[in-house]
Amino acid sequence: MSKHGPRRSGPRRSGARTVPVPLLVPALAGLAFLLLPLVALLVRAPWRDLPDQLTSPEVWQALRLSLLCATSATVLSLVVGVPLAWLLARTEFTGRGFVRALVTLPLVLPPVVGGVALLLAFGRNGVVGQWLDAWFGITLPFTTTGVVLAETFVAMPFLVISVEGTLRAADPRFEEAATTLGASRFTAFRRVTLPLIAPGIAAGAVLAWARALGEFGATITFAGNFPGRTQTMPLAVYLALQNDPAAAIALSLVLLAVSIAVLAGLRDRWMRAS
């Protein structure tokens, strides 16, 4: 014991702990595996010819179509996805777990299978598509609207999961207090719940938009690859890779920049230390 009294050993900082080698080595290998392809993309990028590649009419056409379709798919996801998330989070009904599983199914379903399913549902001979064609003359496959539907199919689950999680974390007593003061259930949702879950809706919308922007499999299966009508950026990358690898790298850099921007926008949600 020292003359100043017993030494108090405070808690050690977590950053000072020694990382076991059996954990450190595979962790670094996994990090290298994730980073190496991105580094290779940056190293092999045709930086000198990049301005000419990115200013070509084909690139701007695909980029404009991608932004339009991804934004439209996000809006459609918001219109139907937020009420669906509220239904799953705030109401009790038979088969809710099964409905939630169906909502999340596109997350694990191969996108090409999703495109085939969309064709069987909304194609000219599809379960619904045949009636749309016969009654209203509406044909969805291989159109810009078909791109929006394909992107919505794969992107909306991201929004629903994010909003449902935010709703479950929000205190329902605020809604109950509003209803006891005379507000209808919908008014309470609009005036009380929506402001509370706005950050979750914003995060889900960003995720849905990014997923829609990068959609490939369902889009090419259901909408095809027609320049100016259904050829989005991922499809343009796939086509350019066969004929002009430099252009494919340039287009990939654009999508990489968008992905980084999305991650930066969600940094407060994902990258803050707990």
Secondary structure as UniProt FT lines:
FT   TURN            3..4
FT   HELIX           14..16
FT   HELIX           21..43
FT   TURN            47..49
FT   HELIX           50..54
FT   HELIX           57..90
FT   TURN            94..95
FT   HELIX           96..108
FT   HELIX           111..122
FT   TURN            124..125
FT   TURN            127..128
FT   HELIX           129..131
FT   HELIX           132..136
FT   TURN            141..142
FT   HELIX           144..169
FT   HELIX           173..180
FT   TURN            181..182
FT   HELIX           185..188
FT   HELIX           189..193
FT   HELIX           194..213
FT   HELIX           217..222
FT   TURN            227..230
FT   HELIX           233..243
FT   HELIX           245..265
FT   HELIX           267..270
//
